[in-house]
Amino acid sequence: MEIFNLEYQSSTSGARTGTIDLPHGKVKTPAFMPVGTHCTVKAMTKEALEEIGFEIILANTYHLFLRPGPDLIKEAGGLHGFSGWKRNFLTDSGGFQVFSLSGLRKITDEGVRFQSHLDGSTQFLSPEIVVDVQAKLNSDIQMVLDVCSPYGIDFKQAESDLQRTILWGRRAKKSWLETKDYQGKLFAIIQGNFYKELRIRSVEEVLSLDTPGIAIGGLSVGEPFELYAETLNYTAAMLPGNKPRYVMGIGTPDFILEAVENGIDLFDCVLPTRVARNGAYFTRDGLLSIKKECFTHDMGPADPDCNCPVCRQYSRAYLRHLFKSNEILSSMLASYHNLYFLHKMILEIRDAIRSENFISYKKEFLNRYNSNRYKLKQ
C-alpha cells in the first residue's frame, strides 16, 4: 500500500523530497496543486498547466456531484476523459463546501443532508456515497468525508466533530476497500481543531486506518499564523515517514515554506488564481496590485525576476490596461504568472532541500517577500 518514495531528507529540518506513485504518473514532492473546482483551473488551459510543469491538480467533489454529476463524468471516462487532463487528480470530499452552507444543512452520524446552492434541491452525502462518487470520478487521490471545525469553537464541539470524523473515516476506509475496478488512493484526514489532546487522538486513529496517505485538515481556517505553525509542528512530528503528507488549503509562500519545513509533501489553494482575477501578481517583493495608478506608464515586467511568458512579453502598463478594461486576458495572464511563480518556488525548494540549504532559502525568501515594497506604492 506504500506509495511514497523518499528521495532526500534534510538533516537540519523535517523538509524532504520524494515521489508519490499514482495511477496517472509519479508526482515529485514537495508539490503545489492548483485548484480546479469544476474540473478546470480557472482561466487556465490544461496545456498551460502542463507547460508550467504541474503533475497533479485538485477538483471539487461537492460541485461535481451537483453538476454535471458523477455518472456523466464516469461515462466520459472519469475526470481525465472528461477534461482531457491526463495527469493526476486529487478530489476533496466536498465536506468543507457542505459545512459552509451553515443553515442549509443537517449533520448526523449517518452523513450530511443539505440544500443544493444551485437549485435548492435536497441532497445527501455519507462517507460511503462520497467514496463511490470519487471512484466514479476516477480520482487518483480521494479524501474521506470529515468535519472541518471552524477556528474559535470550544473543546466540547471540537471533540464532537472529531468523533464524527473518526466514525466517518472508518466507514470510508471499509467502503474504499470494497470498491472494485478503482485504483485511486484514499487519504484519511487529521482533525481536532486547535486542541492538542484532540489532535493526538485524531493522529492515533488515522494511523490505525493505515490509508495510503495522510492529510492534516483544519488549518488555515482563520487562525493566527503562529497558531498554524505550532499546530502543524506537533501534528506533523507524530506522522510516519513512509506516507505522503498533505496540508489542505494553503497557497502563500509563508504557509508553504512552514509546511515544507515540517515535512509536508502536498498542498493546494484557490488563492493564486483568485487574487489573479483581482489583479494581484506574486513577485519576489510581495504581492503587486496591477490596478494601481503608478503602473500606468510602467513598461517593465510584473516581476523582473520571473522568466514566465507573461513577464517576458507584457508590461505592467499593458497588464494594468487589461485589468481596468475588464478583459478576460487579464485573468488568464495573471493566473498563469501566479501559478508559474509558485511552481518555480517549489522547484527552488526541492533544490534547496537536496543541497542542505533549505533553512537559509526560507529565511532569505521571506525576508524579501515580506518587505512587500509594492504595498508602499499608490
For each residue, the residues with C-beta under 8 A, 3 or more apart:
1: 210 212
2: 212 242 243
3: 20 21 22 185 212 213 243 244
4: 18 19 20 21 29 213 242 243 244 265
5: 18 19 20 21
6: 9 16 17 18 241 242
7: 16 17 18 19 354
8: 16 17 18 353 354
9: 6 16 241
10: 13 14 15 16 353 356 358
11: 356
12: 356 358 359
13: 10 261 262 358 359
14: 10 236 237 261 262 263
15: 10 30 260 261 263 349 353 358
16: 6 7 8 9 10 29 241 263 265 353
17: 6 7 8 28 29 30 350 353 354
18: 4 5 6 7 8 28 29 244 265
19: 4 5 7 26 27 28 29
20: 3 4 5 26 27 29 213 244 265 266
21: 3 4 5 26
22: 3 25 26 27 56 88 140 141 185
23: 88 140 183 184
24: 80 86 87 88 89 140
25: 22 55 87 88
26: 19 20 21 22 55
27: 19 20 22 31 55 56 88 266
28: 17 18 19 31 55 350
29: 4 16 17 18 19 20 244 265 266
30: 15 17 256 259 260 264 265 266 267 346 349 350
31: 27 28 55 56 265 266 267 346
32: 54 251 256 267 268 269 342 343 346
33: 54 56 57 58 90 266 267 268
34: 41 44 49 54 57 58 268 272 273 339
35: 41 57 58 60 268 269 270 273
36: 39 40 41 42 57 58 59 83 85
37: 40 42 59 60 63 270
38: 59 60 63 64 67
39: 36 59 64 73 79 82 83
40: 36 37 44 83
41: 34 35 36 44 49 57 273 335 339
42: 36 37 273 277 331 335
43: 273 276 277 328 331 332 334 335 336
44: 34 40 41 48 49 273 332 335 336 339
45: 48 49
46: 49 50 83 84 85
47: 50 51
48: 44 45 51 52 336
49: 34 41 44 45 46 52 54 57 85 339
50: 46 47 53 54 87
51: 47 48
52: 48 49 336 339 340 343
53: 50 343 347
54: 32 33 34 49 50 57 87 339 343
55: 25 26 27 28 31 87 88
56: 22 27 31 33 87 88 89 90 140 141 266
57: 33 34 35 36 41 49 54 85 87 88 89 90
58: 33 34 35 36 89 90 91 92 268
59: 36 37 38 39 64 79 89 90 91 137 139
60: 35 37 38 63 64 91 92 94 97
61: 64 65 91 92 93 94 130 133 134 137 142 143
62: 65 66 92 94 95 96 97 98
63: 37 38 60 66 67 94 97
64: 38 39 59 60 61 67 68 69 70 73 91 133 137
65: 61 62 69 70 94 123 125 133
66: 62 63 69 116 117 118 123
67: 38 63 64 118
68: 64 72 73
69: 64 65 66 72 73
70: 64 65 73 74 132 133 136 137
71: 74 75 136
72: 68 69 75 76 82
73: 39 64 68 69 70 76 78 79 82 136 137
74: 70 71 77 78 136 137 138
75: 71 72
76: 72 73 81 82
77: 74 80 81 82 138
78: 73 74 81 82 136 137 138 139
79: 39 59 73 82 83 85 89 91 137 138 139
80: 24 77 83 84 85 86 89 138
81: 76 77 78 84
82: 39 72 73 76 77 78 79
83: 36 39 40 46 79 80
84: 46 80 81
85: 36 46 49 57 79 80 89
86: 24 80
87: 24 25 50 54 55 56 57
88: 22 23 24 25 27 55 56 57 140 141
89: 24 56 57 58 59 79 80 85 137 138 139 140 141
90: 33 56 57 58 59 139 140 141 142 143 266 268
91: 58 59 60 61 64 79 134 137 139 141 142 143
92: 58 60 61 62 95 96 143 248
93: 61 96 130 134 142 143 144 145 146 189
94: 60 61 62 63 65 97 98 125 130 133 145
95: 62 92 98 99 112 125 130 145 146 147 148
96: 62 92 93 99 100 148 249
97: 60 62 63 94 100 101
98: 62 94 95 101 105 112 114 125
99: 95 96 102 105 107 112 147 148
100: 96 97
101: 97 98 104 105 114 115 117
102: 99 105
103:
104: 101 114 115 117
105: 98 99 101 102 112 113 114 115
106: 112 113 114
107: 99 111 112 147 164
108: 111 112 113
109: 164 167
110: 126
111: 107 108 124 125 126 127 129 145
112: 95 98 99 105 106 107 108 124 125 126 145
113: 105 106 108 122 123 124
114: 98 101 104 105 106 122 123 124 125
115: 101 104 105 120 121 122 123
116: 66 119 120 121 122 123
117: 66 101 104
118: 66 67 121
119: 116
120: 115 116
121: 115 116 118
122: 113 114 115 116
123: 65 66 113 114 115 116
124: 111 112 113 114 129
125: 65 94 95 98 111 112 114 129 130 133 145
126: 110 111 112 129 130 145 171
127: 111 130 131 144 145 168 169 171 172 175
128: 131 132 171 172 175
129: 111 124 125 126 132 133
130: 61 93 94 95 125 126 127 133 134 144 145 172
131: 127 128 134 135 142 144 172 175 176 179 186
132: 70 128 129 135 136 175 179
133: 61 64 65 70 94 125 129 130 136 137
134: 61 91 93 130 131 137 139 142 143 184
135: 131 132 138 142 179 182 184
136: 70 71 73 74 78 132 133
137: 59 61 64 70 73 74 78 79 89 91 133 134 142
138: 74 77 78 79 80 89 135 182 184
139: 59 78 79 89 90 91 134 142 184
140: 22 23 24 56 88 89 90 183 184 185
141: 22 56 88 89 90 91 184 185 186 187 213
142: 61 90 91 93 131 134 135 137 139 176 184 185 186 187
143: 61 90 91 92 93 134 146 186 187 189 215
144: 93 127 130 131 168 169 172 173 186 187 188 189 211
145: 93 94 95 111 112 125 126 127 130 168 172
146: 93 95 143 165 168 169 189 191 217
147: 95 99 107 161 162 164 165 168 191
148: 95 96 99 191 217 218 221
149: 153 157 158 161 162 191 193 218
150: 153 221 222
151: 193 194 221 222 223
152: 222
153: 149 150 157 158 161 193
154: 157 158
155: 158 159 195 198
156: 159 160
157: 149 153 154 160 161
158: 149 153 154 155 161 162 192 193 194 195 198
159: 155 156 162 163 195 198
160: 156 157 163 164
161: 147 149 153 157 158 164 165 191 193
162: 147 149 158 159 165 166 191 192 193 198 201 202
163: 159 160 166 167
164: 107 109 147 160 161 167 168
165: 146 147 161 162 168 169 189 191 202
166: 162 163 169 170 202 205
167: 109 163 164 170 171
168: 127 144 145 146 147 164 165 171 172
169: 127 144 146 165 166 172 173 188 189 205 206 209
170: 166 167 173 174 209
171: 126 127 128 167 168 174 175
172: 127 128 130 131 144 145 168 169 175 176 186 188
173: 144 169 170 176 177 186 188 209 211
174: 170 171 177 178
175: 127 128 131 132 171 172 178 179
176: 131 142 172 173 179 186
177: 173 174
178: 174 175
179: 131 132 135 175 176 182
180:
181:
182: 135 138 179
183: 23 140
184: 23 134 135 138 139 140 141 142
185: 3 22 140 141 142 211 212 213
186: 131 141 142 143 144 172 173 176 211 212 213
187: 141 142 143 144 211 212 213 214 215 244 246
188: 144 169 172 173 206 209 211 213 214 215
189: 93 143 144 146 165 169 206 214 215 216 217 248
190: 199 202 203 206 214 215 216 217 218 235
191: 146 147 148 149 161 162 165 198 202 217 218
192: 158 162 195 197 198 199 200 201 202 218
193: 149 151 153 158 161 162 198 218
194: 151 158 218 223 227 231
195: 155 158 159 192 198 199
196: 199 200 231 234
197: 192 200 201
198: 155 158 159 162 191 192 193 195 201 202
199: 190 192 195 196 202 203 231 234 235
200: 192 196 197 203 204 238
201: 162 192 197 198 204 205
202: 162 165 166 190 191 192 198 199 205 206
203: 190 199 200 206 207 235 238 239
204: 200 201 207 208
205: 166 169 201 202 208 209
206: 169 188 189 190 202 203 209 211 214
207: 203 204 210 239 240
208: 204 205
209: 169 170 173 188 205 206
210: 1 207
211: 144 173 185 186 187 188 206 214 243
212: 1 2 3 185 186 187 243 244
213: 3 4 20 141 185 186 187 188 243 244 245 246
214: 187 188 189 190 206 211 239 243 244 245 246
215: 143 187 188 189 190 245 246 247 248
216: 189 190 219 232 235 236 245 246 247 248 264
217: 146 148 189 190 191 248
218: 148 149 190 191 192 193 194 221
219: 216 223 228 231 232 247 248 249 250
220: 223 228 247 248 249 250 255 269
221: 148 150 151 218 249
222: 150 151 152
223: 151 194 219 220 227 228 231
224: 227 228
225: 228 229 254 255 258
226: 229 230
227: 194 223 224 230 231
228: 219 220 223 224 225 231 232 255 258
229: 225 226 232 233 258
230: 226 227 233 234
231: 194 196 199 219 223 227 228 234 235
232: 216 219 228 229 235 236 247 258 259 262 264
233: 229 230 236 237 262
234: 196 199 230 231 237 238
235: 190 199 203 216 231 232 238 239
236: 14 216 232 233 239 245 262 263 264
237: 14 233 234 262
238: 200 203 234 235
239: 203 207 214 235 236 243 245 263
240: 207 243
241: 6 9 16 263
242: 2 4 6
243: 2 3 4 211 212 213 214 239 240
244: 3 4 18 20 29 187 212 213 214 265 266
245: 213 214 215 216 236 239 263 264 265 266
246: 187 213 214 215 216 264 265 266 267
247: 215 216 219 220 232 250 259 264 266 267
248: 92 189 215 216 217 219 220 267 268
249: 96 219 220 221 267 268 269
250: 219 220 247 255 256 259 267 268 269
251: 32 255 256 267 268 269 270 271 272 342
252: 255 256 269 271
253: 256 257 282 342 345 365 366 369
254: 225 257 258 366 369 370
255: 220 225 228 250 251 252 258 259 267
256: 30 32 250 251 252 253 259 260 267 342 345 346
257: 253 254 260 261 349 362 365 366
258: 225 228 229 232 254 255 261 262
259: 30 232 247 250 255 256 262 264 267
260: 15 30 256 257 263 264 349 353 358 362
261: 13 14 15 257 258 358 359 362
262: 13 14 232 233 236 237 258 259
263: 14 15 16 236 239 241 245 260
264: 30 216 232 236 245 246 247 259 260 267
265: 4 16 18 20 29 30 31 244 245 246
266: 20 27 29 30 31 33 56 90 244 245 246 247
267: 30 31 32 33 246 247 248 249 250 251 255 256 259 264
268: 32 33 34 35 58 90 248 249 250 251
269: 32 35 220 249 250 251 252 272
270: 35 37 251 273 274
271: 251 252 274 275
272: 34 251 269 275 276 282 335 338 339 341 342
273: 34 35 41 42 43 44 270 276 277 335 338 339
274: 270 271 277 278
275: 271 272 278 280 287 338
276: 43 272 273 279 280 281 331 334 335 337 338
277: 42 43 273 274 331 334 335
278: 274 275
279: 276 289 290 291 320 323 330 334
280: 275 276 287 288 289 290 334 338
281: 276 287 288 290 302 303 319 334 337 338 341
282: 253 272 287 288 303 337 338 341 342
283: 286 287 288 302 303 305 306 341 374
284: 303 305 365 368 369
285: 288 368 369 371 372 373 374
286: 283 369 370 371 372 373 374 375
287: 275 280 281 282 283 372 374 375
288: 280 281 282 283 285 302 303 316 374
289: 279 280 292 374
290: 279 280 281 295 302 316 319 320 323 334
291: 279 320 323 324
292: 289 295 320 377 378
293: 296 378
294: 298 377 378
295: 290 292 298 316 317 319 320
296: 293 317 320
297: 317
298: 294 295 315 316 317 320
299: 315 316 317
300: 304 315 316
301: 304 306 310 311 312 314 315 316
302: 281 283 288 290 306 310 311 314 316 319 337
303: 281 282 283 284 288 306 311 337 341
304: 300 301 311
305: 283 284
306: 283 301 302 303 310 311 337 340 341 344
307: 311 312
308: 311 312 336 337 340 341 344
309: 312 313 336
310: 301 302 306 313 314 319 333 334 336 337 340
311: 301 302 303 304 306 307 308 314 337
312: 301 307 308 309
313: 309 310
314: 301 302 310 311 318 319 333
315: 298 299 300 301 318 319
316: 288 290 295 298 299 300 301 302 319 320
317: 295 296 297 298 299 320 321
318: 314 315 321 322
319: 281 290 295 302 310 314 315 316 322 323 330 333 334
320: 279 290 291 292 295 296 298 316 317 323 324
321: 317 318 324 325
322: 318 319 325 327 329 330 333
323: 279 290 291 319 320 326 327 330 334
324: 291 320 321
325: 321 322 330
326: 323 330
327: 322 323 330
328: 43 331 332
329: 322 332 333
330: 279 319 322 323 325 326 327 333 334
331: 42 43 276 277 328 334 335
332: 43 44 328 329 335 336
333: 310 314 319 322 329 330 336 337
334: 43 276 277 279 280 281 290 310 319 323 330 331 337 338
335: 41 42 43 44 272 273 276 277 331 332 338 339
336: 43 44 48 52 308 309 310 332 333 339 340
337: 276 281 282 302 303 306 308 310 311 333 334 340 341
338: 272 273 275 276 280 281 282 334 335 341 342
339: 34 41 44 49 52 54 272 273 335 336 342 343
340: 52 306 308 310 336 337 343 344
341: 272 281 282 283 303 306 308 337 338 344 345
342: 32 251 253 256 272 282 338 339 345 346
343: 32 52 53 54 339 340 346 347
344: 306 308 340 341 347 348
345: 253 256 341 342 348 349 365
346: 30 31 32 256 342 343 349 350
347: 53 343 344 350 351
348: 344 345 351 352 361
349: 15 30 257 260 345 346 352 353 358 361
350: 17 28 30 346 347 353 354
351: 347 348 354 355
352: 348 349 355 357 358 360 361 362
353: 8 10 15 16 17 260 349 350 356 357 358
354: 7 8 17 350 351
355: 351 352
356: 10 11 12 353
357: 352 353 360 361
358: 10 12 13 15 260 261 349 352 353 361 362
359: 12 13 261 362 363
360: 352 357 363 364
361: 348 349 352 357 358 364 365
362: 257 260 261 352 358 359 365 366
363: 359 360 366 367
364: 360 361 367 368
365: 253 257 284 345 361 362 368 369
366: 253 254 257 362 363 369 370
367: 363 364 370 371
368: 284 285 364 365 371
369: 253 254 284 285 286 365 366 372
370: 254 286 366 367
371: 285 286 367 368
372: 285 286 287 369 375 376
373: 285 286 376 377
374: 283 285 286 287 288 289 377
375: 286 287 372
376: 372 373
377: 292 294 373 374
378: 292 293 294
